[in-house]
């Protein structure tokens, strides 16, 4: 049985110059490395932006928590707080204060939801960039392996030709 050769058969006359092949591979690898650096930097930037957005959202939540507690406790006690001897203007002021806080809390909640959606989107972009970095790293490794195998093949061919036989 004959063994099948999976490598591309090349005659010694059509073998490209090893130096030229090395230069082409080095140029391609350099281009891939630049792309990797750019993508890795962008992925880290997106990661840090997502972390900063998360911290910002958490800080707003912590500052608004006392207001939320007050809002939960004030409406049931509002009727008790308005006394018969108090003027109607004071009661209106209290209700107005509560409504303003409620509007501010609603605004903060909607802002936090939007910020959270943006932070998740930024994390998704960072993840896609890291996956691209992985794919490019794989391509670089395979190109280096292919170049090494081509050099070994050329060296074996030269040894075979120097011996004058198989």
C-alpha angles and dihedrals in degrees: 000000000000122000115237115233110220094187121091108268111234128179117228090247093059095044108123120235108274092222092054091049091049091051092050091049092047090051092050092046091050091052090049091049091053090050090049093052092050094047093045091050091048091048091052091048091051090048093052091046090052091049091048091049090051091050090048092051091048092049092053090049092052093049093048097045095087090051090051091051091050091049091053093050101038105063096058090047095044095092090051092048094056104077125197092244091053119097121247090242091064091051091049090050091054092048090046091051091051092048091050091052090048091051091048091049091049090051092048092048092051091046090050092050090051091046091049091051090050092048091052090048091051090049089051091052090048090051092050090050092050089051089052089051090053092050092048091048089053091051091050092050092048091048091052091048091048090050091050091049091050091052091049090048091051091048091050090049091051091049090049091050092046091054091047097229148040 
